Amino acid sequence: MERSTLPNSTASLVLGILSIITCCCYGIIGLPMGIIAVVLGNKAIKIFNKNPELYSSPSNAKTGKVLGIIGIIFNVIFLAYVIWFISIIGWTVLQDPQLLQEKLLDLQ
């Protein structure tokens, strides 16, 4: 009998990669992708552990899970940086380009 690929293992891998790539999108896009990658990777690994003779290697699921965790970490760090930056600069300054330029020159 031919072994099939794990369901959702490739999706977990793709979402993990996209989570890392999109970490500079203010953490809004990449964070959910990373969380979904971890959840799908966990489900695929559990399915493999129940019936290892039916499926091929769980390497895509494991890699997707790890990349999802890395993506979550990167997105949380970038989101914290954006929140810190807005708290330092101020929301009203971000809406006025002239004030923003003056504030950035003051910080240097």
N, C-alpha and C positions, 0 to 999 in steps of 0.2 A: 504494500500500500504506500502511495506517495504522500509525503508529509506536506501539509499546507502551511502557508504563512499565518502567523498569529493575527487575529482580527485587531484592528486599531494600532498595531505596532508601527506601521509606516506613518499613520496619522500622528502618533505621538512623536515620532522622530521629526516630521516636518514642522509640527507646531513648536517643538523645542528649538529648532533652528530659527524659525521665524520670531520666536520670543527673544532670542539673543539679538537678532538683526534689528528688531523694532524697539530695542530698549531706549533709544534716544527720542522716541515719540512721546515724551513726558510720562512714560510708564503706564499710560492708559491703554495702549494697544497691546503691548508685549506682556503685561502682567496677566491678563486673562488667558492669553495663549500659553504661557508657562504653566499656569495652574491646570488648564485642560490637558496639557502634555503630560504632567505628572499623574493626573487621574487616569488617563488612558493607558499610560505605561504601567501603572499599578494593576489595572484590570487585566491587561494582556499578560503580565507576569503571573498573576493568579490563575488565569486560564491555562497557561503553560504548565504551572506546577500541578494542576489537577490531572491533566492528561498530556504528559510530555511526549508520549509516543505518537500523538496525532499531529503535532506541530513541529516545524523546524526551529532553529535556534531563536531564543528570545533576545538576541543582541540588539535589534532595532528598538524593542520596547525598553530595554535597559538604557540604551544610549539616549532615547527620547526622554526618559525620566530624568536622567542626569542633566541633559541640556535644558529641560524645563526648570529644574531647580536652579541651575546657573542663571537662566533667564529671569526667574523670579527675583533672585538676589540682585542682579544688575538693574532690573526695573524698579525695585524698591529703593535702591541707592539713588538712582537718577530722580525718582519721584521725590525723595527726601531732599535732594539738592535743589530741585525746582521750588519746593515749598520754602526751603531756607532762603533761597534767592529772592522770592517774592516777599518774604517777611522782612528781609534786609532793605530791599529797594522800595517796596511799597506798591500797592496796586495802582494808585493814581499816577505814580511816576511811569509805570509801564505803559499807560495809555497815552502819554505825551512824549513824543520822540525827543523834543528839545530838553525836557526835564531829565529824561533817561540818559541822554548823552552827558549832561552836567553831573548827574549823580555818579555815573560810571567813572568820569574823570576825577571826582572827589575820592572815590574808593582807591584809586591808584596811588 
